[in-house]
Amino acid sequence: MKKLLYILLLFVASNTFATTVGPNDQYFLVHDFHDDWQVYNDRMKAYIPYISEQHIGYPSHTVFCDIQNNRGYNLLVYSQKDDNFLFINGSLRQKIPVGKWIVLSVDSLYRVYEQPTIYVTLYGSNNIEDKKLLLGYKRSLNQKPIVLAESGITAKPRTPAPYRNYIILTSVFILIVFSYLSNSYIRAFQRYFNPKDLFNTLVREQSFLINKPLNRTNVLFIILLSLIIGLFYMLLQSKGVQVFGARAILQEGDTLGILLSNYLRICLIVFVGLVVKYFFIGLIGQLFNLEKVVDLHYFKIIQASSLFYSSLVIVLLVLFMNYLPHNFDWQVYLFPPVVAFYVIRFFILYFTIIRSIPIQSLYLISYLCIVEILPVILGIRFAT
């Protein structure tokens, strides 16, 4: 009955526009499963709706198909990337050829599986845009293409609000901390957030900021930097970019409480890492007999990182609030500026230290490669 109604609708709408899909456009589009994808959640032991911001790194995408009420139609499967596989009810059916359609008769599927609903899984590519699963009706050879006018109301998946609320809350909190430090510690704030001072490699004065790197004032600015880097990381996570395998320490979910809890965990890890960085520099400095420049070295690291990550987070916040498309490749566009920052920081440290104490260039380069280049290389290795 449903098939007859659909054919009748095609003839009634003969003066409107139609959508044809599949091999050689031989099928009328009945339904696109693009908004019906689900992923399996290990913690909940169940399938949950796919959310682009949360599940972009998942290789397995599943759709539950009602084959009892869609007999007479065909399932159309398509993949733009290699190494994608088609599973039905958890069993491997075949490898999906690149750029070619797989046509499955719903009638045949109903006879084979003898159940009203089956679940179809496309496994392989992490990008859901590389996969297509459609329901189509094959048109006859002597029938002219007829396309149905789309309704003015289109159902689209709702963008989860908790991420936006969480980003706004954390941004306001960081702004409050930023304002407090800028008014309560004016001299220190002017040193840390002064680009001219950053590129000044001739440091003659030995202020309390340099001589006491872990005093109360400096620790407050290290906490501010931790909050900024934590927001930077969570902005990436909101777009599906997972680095450093953080799933092992972060809670799964997208509620406001879980997101805030994950943010605090990231900030704590960053803060501890920055403090450990100081002791690591001190240890290597002793091995190279460069104890005199350890405090200056650490100050320049915090100063450069505060300026860079503050600017980067401001740019990312603007992009985030402008609803960038889901297929925006954050890794490609963020990788060059981050690498460029660490290269520039390396040279700033080199010229600052070599103008502070008499030292051979090769000796200094060896020292900086251990404390600066090696951690960056390891970070890139474990981040990807």
Buried (B, 14 or more C-beta within 10 A) or exposed (E): EEEEEBBEEBEEBEEEEBBBBBEEEBBBBBBBBBEBBBBBBEEEEEBBEBBBBBBBEBBBBBBEBEBEEBBBBBBBBBBBBEEBBBBBBEEEBEBBEEEEBBBBBBBEBBEEEEEEEBBBBBBBBBBBBBBBBBBBBBBEEEEEEBBBEEEEEEEEEEEBEBBBEBBEBBBEBBEEBBEEBBEEBEEBBEBBBEEEBBEEBEBEEEEEBBEEBEEEBBBBBBBBBBBBBBBBBBBBBBBBBBBBEBEEEBEEBBEBEBBBBBBEBBBEBBBEEBBEBBEBBBEBBEEBEBEEBBBBBBBBBBBBBBBBBBBBBEEBBEBBEEEEEBEEEBEEEBBEEBEEBBEBBBEBBBBBBBEBEEBEEEEBBEBBEBBBBEBBEEBBEEBE
